[in-house]
Amino acid sequence: MSAYNNSILVAVVSALLAAVSQNAFAHTRLTVPVAPESSAAHGTTTTAVNIPHGCGDNSVIGNVFFLPDTNSATVQTSTDGFETFDAPEGDTALNYVVNPPFIRIIKSRDLFDHTEFISDALGNPLGFWAAGGELPASNWVGQLPINITAVAIQPDSCANTVVFIPAIANICKVTSIAEINSQDPDNPNVDFWTAPDVGSPYDAPDWNYPATFTVERDLENNPLPESCGTGIDVRIVPSAAQMNRDMPVRMDGQQVWPLP
């Protein structure tokens, strides 16, 4: 191959790699999305909500993040990497995990000045909302650091992995829920990274797809039961009831987003 052709090949490969890299970081994700299972008595995963851009031309002025409430979450199981999946009626998250994951917020005011926990009915912290700052629409990246507590997989389950689907919203303008649901997709007021088709007003559009937090089974210390064969993958998704309960931002008992 001539030096000229080699230069062209290098340029093309570099461009392709750049495009792949940009696409990989174009979505709101956790910086550390995978963790090994661990005893509920110890261990956390340090990660962050990575916000790579605003909503169209609008800056991000707030964020909501929460994990599924295992008491009400929808459970999906798959043997082919979720190309197809089942949602067995009556199946619960605690059939697959010994303990649900909770969060701890790592104190930081690099992006937002004010942060409050989002908790389940027992007061366990599932997530947070943050505001009082601004991430410009482009050329800036914001990170909201958290710890996620360790999760142990049920020994008698067939789960190889348990994938938790967090709900995330990047808020760029304070509007009503009616305005959110009728927004122009090219210049939105909010950027949802949530599961589609949950049945809440906060579902992501069909072309979007949510972030994940995957717990991998420790096959050496927690082997699959012989009856499981090669095992299954499990996905745990917030219910519509949880989305409606935990997505709105409330301050001092008053809902401030979406506008009531």
Buried (B, 14 or more C-beta within 10 A) or exposed (E): EEEEEEEEEEEEEEEEEEEEEEEEEEBBBBEEBBBBBBEBEEBBBEBBBBBBBBBBEBBBBBBBBBBBBBBBBBBBBBBEEEEEBEEEEEBBBBBBBBBBBBBBBEEBEEBBEEBBBBBBEEEBBBBBBBBEBBBEBEEBEBBBBBBBBBBBBBEEBBBBBBBBBBBBBBBBBBBEBEBBEEBEEEEBBBBBBBBEEBEBBBBBEEEBBBBBBBBBBBEEEBEBEEEBEEBBBBBBBBBBBBBBBBBBBEEEEEEBBBEE
